Amino acid sequence: MVHNPLSEPYPFKWDGFITLIPAVTQDKGYGKGNALLDRGLANKYVKEMTDLFLTKLLDDATNAENGRRIEKGMKEMTEYEEQPVFETKFRINDPEKRKETLDTVWLGVYHEYGMDVPATPEDTMISDNRPIDEQLLDTMNKPYIKDNASTKEHADFNNSEELQGKGVFALRSIAKDMGIDVEKTAKKDDIINRIQQP
């Protein structure tokens, strides 16, 4: 689930197709400015939007600095000497700034498959040489929960039949909302028992 904080729809291009991500004032069924994309498309959208925001921040800061210099009667920054030094404070590959922006455009995983399959020890021993965006997106596997979902969906935790009708991912979400830590390999019945414990 991704979010578009812009005041106009964002034309997201992928493989010759264009998908309009709704503006922050538009609701297309997932909330204002929200859209549901496959994971690969969501990753591409988040990278594009992060680059767009950080580049705009850099341009605004450069223009403000040049304007400040002109007001004081100085020349603008030189393009190949002073400006690159100034821009190091606003570089777009800074992990902290990218994480801040990623948090605003990445809402979470709407539905995740394969959570019942435990990870093998070999999976955890591989060194990670991927780009910083992909590493940050892997840490952001938070589930997407609607604002009103916690009051409606999780109203009766003692009703065993209602809990049995929910999937493992929804049960993990309920447990998380209640402050219960559940292992990724926990089975459905174990999660229900943990939820119903006093």
Secondary structure, DSSP 8 states (H G I E B T S, - for coil): -EE--SSS-EEEEETTEEEEE--TT-BSSSSBTEE---HHHHHHHHHHHHHHHHHHHHHHHHHHHHHHHHHTT-----TTTHHHHHHGGG-TT-HHHHHHHHHHHB--BS--S-TTS---HHHHTS---S-HHHHHHHTT--B---TTHHHHTTS-SS-HHHHHTS-HHHHHHHHHHTT----TT--HHHHHHHHH--
